[in-house]
Amino acid sequence: MAVSPEARIHPSAVIEDGAGIGPGCVVGPFCHVGPQARLGAGVVLQSHVVIEGDTEIGDETRIHPFAVIGGIPQDLKFRGEKTRLVIGRRNRIREHVTMNTGTDGGGGVTRVGDDGLFMAGCHVAHDVQIGDRVILVNHASVAGHCVLEDDVIVGGLSGVHQWVRIGQGAIIGAVTMVTNDVIPHGLVQAARGELDGLNLVGLKRKGVARSDITALRAAFQMLAQGEGTFQDRARRLGQETESAYVRQIVDFITAESDRSFLTPGRG
């Protein structure tokens, strides 16, 4: 991929040999685009943006000043191996955001989906896997190897511990430390993150049927108060439910995990 003649590049920007700049891109003043970077069609780098490493940025993504995208991992085990960062389409990446490439130990690729919003000062560490329509509010940090599924929201000044999974549609309150996996559509808040309910506002905004919301409420109560271990309760739910949303929670809990779970009523 070469530099498209349709791209607009400010004279003060540095585009290193080998970089790919797609049609309709705008590269603003004092940006630096490294030799392995590839910008899709219509990508905008406003000014003072640094794109490093083997980094692919999807169409129509907009990156604001002083973001550093594709820097090497903040991991003492990293020894310069060839790893990547892949960012999807139509993301909005605000000021001072940092996103790192992967490591050999984590599969070698950090991935960000489509249509995300990464507010000022956010950090996405090595080997993180982020789905579509994810929002990281100002100064939220996601540590290495985490998985954030589609439609997750992480509140401002919050931190997600390495290897944690956050299920689809979950919401994390501001100034929260998340140390264990969060079920899909869960609501987590408090300084040492506690699973405090369901993201009912998010479910209603998405137009989820009342019957499914009722089933989710009942499932949450069973997970909180039923007999046996957390996984035992989830397996019983799987045998009893007809709701696809409840089944999603069951599948998430019974899948392989490197962390334990935030459970109702305790962190």
C-alpha positions as CSV (number, residue, x, y, z in Angstrom):
1,M,0.0,0.0,0.0
2,A,1.4,3.3,-1.1
3,V,0.6,6.9,-0.2
4,S,-2.6,7.8,-2.2
5,P,-2.5,10.9,-4.3
6,E,-5.9,11.7,-2.9
7,A,-4.6,12.0,0.6
8,R,-4.0,15.4,2.1
9,I,-0.7,15.6,4.1
10,H,0.5,18.7,5.9
11,P,4.1,19.7,4.9
12,S,5.2,19.4,8.5
13,A,4.1,15.7,8.8
14,V,6.6,12.9,8.6
15,I,5.5,9.9,6.5
16,E,8.3,7.3,6.5
17,D,9.0,5.1,3.5
18,G,6.8,2.1,3.4
19,A,3.8,3.6,5.1
20,G,0.4,3.2,3.5
21,I,-2.0,6.1,3.4
22,G,-5.4,5.5,1.8
23,P,-7.5,7.7,-0.4
24,G,-9.2,10.6,1.4
25,C,-6.9,10.5,4.4
26,V,-6.0,13.7,6.2
27,V,-2.6,13.9,8.0
28,G,-2.4,17.1,10.0
29,P,0.6,19.1,11.2
30,F,3.5,17.5,13.0
31,C,2.1,13.9,12.7
32,H,4.6,11.0,12.4
33,V,3.5,7.9,10.5
34,G,6.0,4.9,10.8
35,P,7.1,2.7,7.9
36,Q,4.8,-0.3,8.8
37,A,1.7,1.8,9.4
38,R,-1.4,1.4,7.1
39,L,-4.2,3.9,7.1
40,G,-7.5,3.0,5.5
41,A,-9.6,5.3,3.4
42,G,-10.7,8.5,5.0
43,V,-8.6,8.2,8.2
44,V,-8.0,11.6,9.8
45,L,-4.9,12.4,12.0
46,Q,-5.6,15.8,13.3
47,S,-2.2,17.0,14.5
48,H,0.8,15.7,16.6
49,V,-0.4,12.1,16.2
50,V,2.2,9.3,16.3
51,I,1.5,6.0,14.5
52,E,4.2,3.4,15.3
53,G,4.8,-0.3,14.7
54,D,2.9,-2.7,12.5
55,T,-0.4,-0.9,12.9
56,E,-3.5,-1.0,10.7
57,I,-6.2,1.6,11.1
58,G,-9.6,1.1,9.5
59,D,-11.5,3.4,7.2
60,E,-12.9,6.7,8.6
61,T,-11.2,6.5,12.0
62,R,-10.4,9.9,13.4
63,I,-7.5,10.4,15.8
64,H,-7.0,13.5,17.9
65,P,-3.8,15.3,18.9
66,F,-1.1,13.7,21.0
67,A,-2.4,10.1,20.7
68,V,0.4,7.5,20.3
69,I,-0.9,4.4,18.5
70,G,1.1,1.2,17.9
71,G,3.8,1.7,20.5
72,I,5.6,-1.3,21.9
73,P,4.1,-3.1,24.8
74,Q,4.7,-2.0,28.4
75,D,5.8,-5.5,29.2
76,L,9.2,-6.4,30.5
77,K,9.0,-9.8,28.7
78,F,8.8,-8.0,25.3
79,R,12.0,-8.6,23.4
80,G,11.3,-6.8,20.2
81,E,9.4,-9.6,18.5
82,K,7.2,-8.7,15.5
83,T,3.7,-8.0,16.7
84,R,0.7,-6.0,15.5
85,L,-2.1,-3.6,16.3
86,V,-5.3,-3.8,14.2
87,I,-7.9,-1.0,14.7
88,G,-11.3,-1.2,12.9
89,R,-13.4,1.3,11.1
90,R,-15.0,4.6,12.3
91,N,-13.4,4.7,15.7
92,R,-13.0,8.0,17.5
93,I,-9.7,8.2,19.4
94,R,-9.3,11.3,21.4
95,E,-6.4,13.2,22.9
96,H,-3.5,11.4,24.6
97,V,-4.9,7.9,24.0
98,T,-2.3,5.1,23.8
99,M,-2.7,1.7,22.2
100,N,0.1,-0.9,22.1
101,T,0.9,-3.8,19.8
102,G,0.7,-7.4,21.1
103,T,3.3,-9.8,22.4
104,D,4.3,-13.3,21.5
105,G,2.8,-14.6,24.8
106,G,-0.6,-13.1,24.0
107,G,-1.0,-14.1,20.4
108,G,0.9,-11.2,18.9
109,V,-2.1,-9.0,18.0
110,T,-4.0,-6.3,19.8
111,R,-7.4,-5.8,18.2
112,V,-10.0,-3.0,18.4
113,G,-13.3,-3.4,16.6
114,D,-15.5,-0.9,14.8
115,D,-17.3,2.3,15.9
116,G,-15.6,2.7,19.3
117,L,-15.1,5.8,21.3
118,F,-11.9,6.1,23.3
119,M,-12.0,9.3,25.3
120,A,-9.0,11.4,26.3
121,G,-6.2,9.7,28.1
122,C,-7.3,6.1,27.7
123,H,-4.9,3.2,27.5
124,V,-5.3,-0.1,25.6
125,A,-2.5,-2.5,26.5
126,H,-0.9,-5.3,24.6
127,D,-2.9,-8.3,23.4
128,V,-6.3,-6.7,24.4
129,Q,-9.2,-7.8,22.3
130,I,-12.0,-5.1,22.0
131,G,-15.3,-5.6,20.2
132,D,-17.5,-3.2,18.4
133,R,-19.2,0.0,19.8
134,V,-17.0,-0.1,23.0
135,I,-16.7,3.2,25.0
136,L,-13.7,3.9,27.2
137,V,-14.4,7.1,29.2
138,N,-11.6,9.5,30.0
139,H,-8.5,8.0,31.5
140,A,-9.8,4.4,31.7
141,S,-7.1,1.8,31.4
142,V,-7.3,-1.7,30.1
143,A,-4.4,-4.0,31.0
144,G,-2.8,-6.7,28.9
145,H,-4.7,-9.7,27.5
146,C,-8.2,-8.4,28.5
147,V,-11.3,-9.1,26.4
148,L,-14.0,-6.5,26.1
149,E,-17.0,-7.7,24.1
150,D,-19.3,-5.6,22.0
151,D,-21.2,-2.6,23.5
152,V,-19.1,-2.5,26.8
153,I,-18.8,0.9,28.5
154,V,-15.9,1.5,31.0
155,G,-16.3,4.6,33.2
156,G,-13.8,7.3,33.6
157,L,-10.7,6.7,35.7
158,S,-11.4,3.0,35.9
159,G,-8.9,0.2,35.5
160,V,-9.4,-3.3,34.2
161,H,-6.9,-6.0,35.5
162,Q,-5.0,-8.1,33.1
163,W,-6.7,-11.2,31.7
164,V,-10.2,-10.0,32.7
165,R,-13.1,-10.6,30.3
166,I,-16.0,-8.2,30.2
167,G,-19.1,-9.6,28.6
168,Q,-21.3,-7.9,26.0
169,G,-23.3,-4.9,27.0
170,A,-21.8,-4.7,30.5
171,I,-21.2,-1.3,32.1
172,I,-18.4,-0.3,34.5
173,G,-19.0,2.7,36.7
174,A,-16.4,5.5,37.2
175,V,-13.4,5.1,39.4
176,T,-13.7,1.4,39.6
177,M,-11.1,-1.4,39.7
178,V,-12.2,-4.5,37.9
179,T,-10.2,-7.5,39.0
180,N,-12.5,-10.4,37.8
181,D,-14.6,-11.3,34.9
182,V,-17.9,-9.5,34.4
183,I,-21.0,-11.3,33.0
184,P,-22.7,-9.9,29.9
185,H,-25.1,-7.0,30.6
186,G,-23.7,-6.7,34.2
187,L,-23.5,-3.5,36.1
188,V,-20.2,-3.0,38.1
189,Q,-19.5,-0.2,40.5
190,A,-17.7,0.7,43.7
191,A,-14.0,1.3,44.2
192,R,-13.2,-2.5,44.3
193,G,-15.7,-3.4,41.6
194,E,-18.8,-5.2,42.7
195,L,-21.4,-6.8,40.5
196,D,-24.3,-4.6,41.6
197,G,-27.0,-5.6,39.1
198,L,-27.8,-5.5,35.4
199,N,-27.3,-2.8,32.8
200,L,-31.0,-2.3,32.5
201,V,-30.7,1.2,30.9
202,G,-28.5,-0.2,28.2
203,L,-30.9,-3.1,27.6
204,K,-33.9,-0.8,27.3
205,R,-32.1,1.6,25.0
206,K,-31.4,-1.3,22.7
207,G,-35.0,-2.3,22.6
208,V,-34.6,-5.7,24.3
209,A,-38.0,-7.3,24.8
210,R,-39.6,-7.0,28.3
211,S,-39.8,-10.8,28.5
212,D,-36.0,-11.1,28.0
213,I,-35.4,-8.4,30.6
214,T,-37.7,-10.2,33.0
215,A,-35.8,-13.5,32.3
216,L,-32.4,-11.7,33.0
217,R,-33.7,-10.3,36.3
218,A,-34.7,-13.8,37.4
219,A,-31.4,-15.2,36.2
220,F,-29.5,-12.6,38.2
221,Q,-31.4,-13.5,41.3
222,M,-30.7,-17.2,40.9
223,L,-27.0,-16.5,40.4
224,A,-27.1,-14.4,43.5
225,Q,-29.1,-16.7,45.8
226,G,-29.3,-20.2,44.3
227,E,-27.8,-23.4,45.7
228,G,-24.3,-24.6,44.8
229,T,-21.3,-22.8,43.3
230,F,-21.6,-19.9,40.9
231,Q,-20.8,-22.2,38.0
232,D,-23.4,-24.8,39.3
233,R,-26.1,-22.1,39.3
234,A,-25.1,-21.0,35.8
235,R,-25.4,-24.6,34.5
236,R,-28.8,-25.0,36.0
237,L,-29.9,-21.8,34.4
238,G,-28.7,-23.2,31.0
239,Q,-31.0,-26.2,31.5
240,E,-34.0,-24.1,32.4
241,T,-33.9,-21.0,30.3
242,E,-35.4,-20.2,26.9
243,S,-33.9,-16.7,26.7
244,A,-31.0,-16.1,24.3
245,Y,-29.8,-13.3,26.6
246,V,-29.7,-15.6,29.7
247,R,-28.0,-18.3,27.5
248,Q,-25.4,-15.7,26.6
249,I,-24.6,-15.3,30.3
250,V,-24.5,-19.0,30.9
251,D,-22.1,-19.6,28.0
252,F,-19.9,-16.8,29.3
253,I,-19.7,-18.2,32.8
254,T,-19.0,-21.8,31.6
255,A,-16.3,-20.8,29.1
256,E,-12.6,-20.9,29.9
257,S,-11.4,-18.1,32.0
258,D,-8.1,-17.0,33.5
259,R,-9.8,-15.1,36.3
260,S,-12.7,-15.8,38.7
261,F,-15.9,-13.9,38.4
262,L,-17.5,-10.9,40.0
263,T,-20.5,-12.4,41.6
264,P,-23.7,-10.7,42.8
265,G,-23.3,-9.1,46.2
266,R,-19.6,-9.4,46.5
267,G,-16.5,-8.2,44.6
